[in-house]
Amino acid sequence: MSGQAGYNYTVSVSTTQSGTYNEIPSSNGTFNRTADVLDDTDTTNVGYHTRLLNLLDSACNVSANWDAANAALLAIESAYENRTTLWVKVLPDGTAGNGKKFPVVVENYTMPLAVTDGVKVDISFQGAGAVVADDA
């Protein structure tokens, strides 16, 4: 089976779970899902550890082409400055219904000011709730 082309992915933001999602003009991104692992080994576990999964976590990092008029970037800056929650939708193949969405806080909004072919912005989101299926 062949892999899915990565150039079709989209990352979008909304102020509410069921609101309008505006696409981030991203050039690169990651969607991370992790969990805290607890060691529950006791003296009856002879020669090995036992572990349990505890709290689940999620994050999304995006590098984007900066655009002063982009609705997604404006919403992200506003959420950062006002300490409000956004919803992020990640569509690995760009097709509605094939991805995930989750509430986030904006952890980092960095604009490297290097002499390059365009102004970029690097954004880090940390999950603030459960990851759910994109309902298109």
Buried (B, 14 or more C-beta within 10 A) or exposed (E): EEEEEEEEBBBBBBBEBEEEBBBBBBEEBEBEEEEEEEEEEEEEEEEEEEEEEEEEEBBBBBBBBEBEEBBBBBBBBEBBEEEEBBBBBBBBEBEEEBBBBBBBBBEEBEEEEEEEEEBBBBBBBBBEEEBEEBEE
